[in-house]
Amino acid sequence: MRYFFFLFIITAFILSCKNDDDQVNDPVVLSENVEVYESDAFENSYVLAIENGGTNSYLLNKEGFRVHEWTFEDNLGNDLEILPNGKLVGIFKVENPEIAFGGSGGIIKILNADGSTDWELPYSSSDMIAHHDVEMLPNGNVLFIVWERIDSTFAAQQGVDTTTTDIFPEVLVEVNPSTNQVVWEWHSFDHIIQDQFSNLPNYGDVAANPQLIDINYDVVDNGDIMHANGIDYDEEKDVIYLSVNFYSEVWVIDHSTTSAEAATNSGGNYNKGGDLLYRFGNPSTYKNTVGERMFFNNHFPNLLEGSEPGAGNILVYGNGVDQSTVFELDLPENFTLTPNANNEPNIVWSFTDPDFYFGRISGAVRLQNGNTLIAEGDYGFWEVTPNNDVVWKYYGQGTRFWRCYGYLPDDEAIINLDIF
């Protein structure tokens, strides 16, 4: 009897070992680009990798392999995004532009899922050029950033501290793709102030007028005095968030105005015309000594919306001096700018790391599982949890990335791409 008992135990043990072996999954094959892979903590979504100024973009899976790729006839002017209908909207470079600062573009395109052109709008001349970022608005119109040339003589007459260099302040332009007509525009030069030349226009107390732009804050030799690099649209409040790199801050602009109102300081839902409703990141731009500076150059003001964890807050990539930081900020319910007061938003969450730094490009998006997906321009991509655990890293091996976007497999944009 004892013999049969031991035989039973041994047989059961062998069978259990066999069952364990049968349940062992094949090992995950990873690309050599993947440096961190915590599958129990990252979001199983695709990453749209946008090479900075390149001629292609691609969807990566978390194993680090390209599952779909687009090749373009023109170089990217920077941004590209997959729309819910499966098309793509992006900004591309013209050949030999007459205004050619870093991030210049000149052509706005809507592409079909296969990469062919559905619609395009050249926006480049000796006096203006579209650059950096483009946004598809809920009404079907396209919003983008433009540099406009202001002649050096006229600029000096308006109180700009320059006599020899044309300047290129920022403009926002909204175009209806059905008609190619400009339906709204805002010019930063309509909202300037200066405190250096009392005998010239726009003279005033910069500190007492935070709604205006100190035009002499960053006068540089090449005239690229602001270098805006990112926009996002808030449908609920009908405002635009504009990242202004050389001012190290984000400006909030009323989109509810008419173009005529946007050139003044009245009209629109907020009755401030095109004056800044709010600004944050660097209070020294309006000589405010109360608020604490957060940004030293910045990219991608990314409003968290809908079902995104943290909806209502905004992500901003702070490039920093020696170390970058991604900030999640709690924006005020009511936009107010008070002279000599702390107007800065509260920091809800942030991420940084000693190995995390690039002084240009870059950005971050919030994923549906609450993680944050980050493009570090000269490295690649990080995915981090709300507790700042790094759960996925992809090294681009020398490639520079403008941004990245995350898409779940059942996302409407991915389904309508019809590539799987």
C-alpha positions, 0 to 999 in steps of 0.5 A: 500500500505504501508503494502505491501511495509513493507512486501516486505522489511521484506521478502527480509531481511529474504531471504537475511539472508537465502542466507547468511547462505547458503553460510557459509562454514563449519569451517576448522578443524585444527590439534592441531599442527597448531598454525598459519593458515592464509589461504589467505596468505599461499601457499596451498601446501604439506610439506614433513616432515623429522624427524631427524634420524627417520624411517618415513617421511610424507606429511602434508597438511596445516591443519596439517594432514598427507595425506601420510606417509612412514615407512622405515626399516632403520633410516634416515641418514638425507636427503630425497627428492621426485624426479620428477618421484615420487621416493625418494632419501635419506641417511640412517644409517648402524648398528654399524658404525665405524665412528659415528658422528652426522648425519652419514649415510652409505647407499644411497637409491632410493626408489619407491613411496611405500617406497620399495627399487629401488637401494641402495649403502652401503658406510661405512667402518672403513675409510669412511662413507657417511653422512648428505646429498644426491643430485640427479644430472641432469645426473642421478648420485647421489652426497653425502658427505663423512667423510674420516679418515686421520691417526693422524700420517700422519695428524701431518706430514702434518701440522695438529695440532694433534698427538693423534686423527685421523681427518675426513675431507670432501669428495664429491663423485658422483656415477652412480647408473647404475654401482655403480661406482664412477665417480667423487670425491673431497677431502678437504684434497687436498686443505689445508694450515697451518701457525703453522709449518714452517718446515712441508708441506702445510705451508703458509699465510692463509690470502693470500690464501683464496682458500685454507682451514686452516686445523687448524681452528677447530681442535677438540678432536674427529677429526670431524673438519669440519662437512659438513651438506648440498650440492646443485648443480648449473647446470648452473655454474656446481658448488657445494655449500657445507655447512661446519658447524664448519667453519660456511661458505659455500664453492663453488667447481668446479664440471666440473673438472676430479677427477684428476684435483679436487686433484690439483689447475688447470683444470676445467671450472674455471682452479682452479682445486679443490681449493675453487672458492668462500666461504662465511659466515665467513671470519675469517676462512681465517683470513680476517678482512674486510668482516663481519661474517654472520654465526655462524653454518649453514645448507642447502645451497639452490640455488633458481632455475627456476621459484622460486622467487629469482632465482639465489640467495641462501637460507642458514639457519644460526643457530646462537648463541641465535637466528636463521636467514634464509638468502637469499643471492645474489651470485656474477656472477663471483666467486672471492676470494681476500685476505684482501677484502670483499668477502661476498655476499649481503643479499637480504632478511632475517627472524628471530624472538625472538622465532626462534632458534635451534643450529642444523639441520634445513633449508628453501625452497622458495615456488612458491608463494614467501613465505619461508617454514622453518624447525626449528629443535626442533620446526617444520615449519614456513611459512613466506611472503616476508614481514616477516609475519608468515602465518602458523606454525606447532608445532611438539610436541617434534619431531625434524626435519632435513628439509622440502620441499614444493610440490604443488598438481600439482607438477610433483613429487606429480602427479607421486607419484600417492597417491591421 
